[in-house]
């Protein structure tokens, strides 16, 4: 891995977060869940330095209270936020950035995602999204979050002619977007890890 590694966690405003969970959680419950999951991801990043990219004062203050650095953005959208964060970390001298989404409630350790000389992509459990991506800075990698992001990121690595690996991880692949994602998540993942699912 070229140069020091930093973890970048994009975090939306807690107020109004996880709207698709509205059938099962009220606004306060969704905000508390979003904050708790993001705290879990920050803890899983230790001892690597963490930067949170956000667009609101509440998340900014929370991130600093958690010991993270902050990059503020004004352009909407996850892709724009991540690219701004990666650019800022590159300017700060980091040679590699691990982008870890803030909605991974089962994350315990991110360190095994680094150490590969190229791009590491952790697919979600549907093999559609990319909850964790490790990329070298300064190579022009273009992020493409949204449906099919995993395939898009593989294609981008190949466009750049960079080595890449898929690193399936049952815990890091369990993100929370829909009510079903909250159902028995720990039990389901423990079964996957044990090979009994």
N, C-alpha and C positions, 0 to 999 in steps of 0.2 A: 504494500500500500504506500503510495507516494505521500510523504508529509504527514503531519498530525491529523487525527480524526476527530470530528465533532458530530454530535447528534442534533438534528434539526427536527423539531416537533411543531407542525402546524396546528394551531388551536383556534377554533371559532369562538365567538362570543358565547359565554355560557347561557346568557339570556336568549332564549329562542333556539338553543342547540337541540339536535336530535328530534326534529319535528315529526319524523316518521314514527316515533315512539309514542305519539300523542294518544293513541287508543289505550295505552296501558300505564302511562305516566303523565302526571300533571306537569306544568311548566317548572315548578320548583324541583320536582323529582328528576326531570330531565336535566336541569342545570346541575343538580348535585351529582348525578351519574356522570355527566360530561367532565366535571371537575375531578371526580374520583378516578375516572379512567386515565385522565391526563396525568394525574399524580402518580399513578401506577407506572405509566410509561417513563416518566422522569426517573423514578426509582430504578427501573430496569436498565436505564442507560448508564448508571453509575459503574465505574468511576469516570467515564468519558464526559467531557464538557458538553453541556446542553444549551441550545439556543431555541427559544420559542418564537415562532413567527405568528403575528396576530394583527388585528386591526382595531382593537378596542382597549380602553383604559383598564377595565376590570381584569382582563386576561393579562395585560402588561404587568399590573401590580401583583397579581397572583404569581406569575412566573418568576418575578424578581424575588418574591417572598420564598419561593422554592429553590432559590439559588441559581436560577437559569439566567442567561443573557436573553435579550429581546431584540428582535427586528420588527419594526412596525411597517405595515404596508397599507396602501390606500386602494390599490386595484383589487376588485373582487375576484373570487375564485381560488380554488386550491392550487391549481397549476401555477398561477401567477405568484401566489404566496410562496410556494416552494422554490420557484426559480429566483425570486428576490432574496430569499433566505440563503440559498446556495451561493448566489453571487456575493452576498455580504460576507459569508464565511470564507469564500475564496480570497476576498480582499483582506481578510483578517489573518491570512496565512495558512489556512487549513487545506491540506492536499486531498482529503477525502471527506465526504459528508454522508452520514447515514440519515436518511429521511424516515422517520418512524411516526406513523399516524397516532393521534392522541386518543383513539378509541379502541385500545387493545387491553381489555380488562384482565386478561390472563398472562400478560407479559411479565416475565420474571428476570430475564437476562438477555441483553442485546449483544453481548460481547462476541458471541460465536458468529455473528453476521459479518465481522470484519476479518481481515487477514488474507483475503483473496485478491490477487493482483488483476483487478478488472472491475466488473460490475456484478453486484449480487442483488438478486431480486427474490423477495419472499412473496409467494402468491397467497391470496386469501384462500379460504377452504373451498371456494367455488372455482378456483383457478381463473378468476376474472380480474380481480383488483390486485393492487400492489401495496399492502400495508407497510412494508419495509423495503427500501431501496438504498443500496450503498453505491455511490458513484464518485469517481475522481473528479475534482474540480478542474476547470480550465480545458475541458475536452469538447465543450459545446453540446453536452447531453441535453436533449429537449424532453421535458416531462410532459405527460399526457394523461392526467387523471380523469376519471369518469369510467363509464362502462368499457370493458375491454382494455383497461390500462396495462394489465400484465403483458398481453400480446403486443401492445403498442411500445412498451418499454423494451421488450425483447427485440422488436424490429429496430428500435433506435440504437440499441447496443450493436446490432449487426450493421446498421447503416454507418456507424462510426468505426466499424471493423475492430471493436474492442472485445476482449474475452469476457464472457459472462457466465454466470451460473444461476440456476434456479435452486433455492434453498427452502424447500417446504418445511414448515414448522407449525405444528398443530396449535400451539398457544399463540404465536404471533399471527397466524392466519385467521384467528377468530376475532373479527371486528364486529362492532355493534351498530347496525343501521335500522333493522326492522324488529318488531316485537318478538318474532321467533328467535332472534339472535340472543335474547335474554333467557330462553328456556333451556334449563339444564346444561348450560354451556360448560361448566366445570366437569360435570359427569361425562358429557360427550367427548370433550377433549382428552380427559384422562383415559377414556377407552381407546381413543385414537393412538395416544402415546403408547399404551400397552399393547396395541395391535389387535384389540378385540372388537373394534367398531366394524 
